[in-house]
Amino acid sequence: MTEEFRMAYIRSVKVRHKKATKAQKGWVLDELCRVCHLNRKYAITKIHQNLFERDTVKVKLAGRKKFYPRRILEVAESAWLQAGCPRSVRLKAIFRLWLPWIETRYRLPKNEQALLLGVGPSTIDRSLKGKKAACACPLI
């Protein structure tokens, strides 16, 4: 049996397997194993391979939702550049000192100010990840 014939046969079996009831699926699988001399587990893998390619909707992977709006992180990036690219722990302390400047320049409401002051150093590091390497500022 040639590989080309085997693949054509598996494609035809996929269609029958998809339409079959649970009991019939076992028979279809037995037939595939007998005809193509395949191990049962390998035959199951081949039947399910790309079977639902067009039928399924792409599922978004679960993960944490973004807590800080993009605007807050943009303000943090701007303050980081103005301060001379300090490390995130120092930048967090700078936010508190520079709050009047940030408030007048970006017109942040009180709730966004509270979010900016609550941003953790690791979040700052994640938001500045690609920009740190490109920054010409000396690291403090």
N, C-alpha and C positions, 0 to 999 in steps of 0.2 A: 504494500500500500504506500503510495507516494505521499509526501508531506502536503502537497497541494490538495490532493483528494481528501486527506484527513481533515484539513482545515475547512474545506467546503462542507464536509459531512458534519463537523462540529457546529458550523454556522446553522445548518438546517436543524440540528438537534436543539440548538439554543431556542429557536422559534417554537418548536414543539414543547420543550420543557417549560417555557414561559406560559404557554396556554394550558398546560396540563394541571390536573388536580394533584393533591399531595400523593395519593397512591400511584397515580400514573407517572409522576416524576421519578419515583423509584425504578419503575420499569424502563423508562427512557434512559435513565442513568446506567442501568444494568446492560441495556443494549449497546450503549456507547462504549462501555468498558469491554464488552465482548468483541465488537467490530474493530475497534481501534487498538485493542490490547493495551489499555491504559489502566493504571491504578485508579481505584475509585475516588480517592481524595484529589488526585490530579485532574480527573475528569470533572469533578465538581468545580475545581478552580477554573478550568477552561470554560465551563458553561457560564459561570458567573462573571468571567472576565469581560468587561465592557458591555455587559448585558443591559444595564440600565443607563447607558451613556446619555441618551437624549431624554429619557423619561424623568430624570431627577432634576430638581432645582438645586443650584449650588448652595450649600448650607454654610452659613457663616459660623466659623468656629467660636466656641464660647470663650469668653475672656472678660476681664474687668472693663467696665465702662470708663471713659475718660472723666475724671473728676474736675479737672481745671479746664475752663474754656480756652480756646486758642488765643484769645485777646490777652489773657493774664500771662501766658507764656511768652507772648510777643513783647509785653511790657518788661518782663524779666530779662529777656534777651537784650532789649535796648538799654536797660539799666546796667547790665553786665558789660556791654561795650563801653558805655560812658564811664564806668568805674575802672576801666583798664583791664578787663578780663580776669577778675579775681576768681578764686576757687569757690565752689558752691556754698560752703559753710560760711565763708566770709561774706558772700553776696547776700545770703539770708539776713545777716546782721545789717548790711548796708540798706536793705529794704526799709527797715525800721527808721534808720537815720534819714533816708532820702524820701520818706513818705510825702512831705509837703511838696517837694519838687515833682514827684511822680503824679501827685494829685492834680497839680496845676497843669502839667504838661499833657497828661492823658485823660484828664477829667474822669477819673474813676469814681464810681459811686461807692458808698460805704461797704456794701456787701462784696464788691470786687476788691476793695482794699483789704478786707479781712481775708479773702482768698489768697491774695498776693502775700500777705504776711504769714499765712499758714502753709505756703508751699515748702516742702521739705527739700533738703539738699540733693537727695537721690533723684527727685522729680526734676529739679533744675538740671542736674547732670544729663538725664535722659533727653530733655528738651534741647539742650545745647550740644548734643553728641557730635553732630557733623560739623558744627561751627567752631568747636574748640581747636581742631587741627588747622583750620583755615585762618584763625585769628593771628594777627601779627603782633598782638599785645604780649608783653612778657608776662609769664605766670607769676602771680604774687603768692 
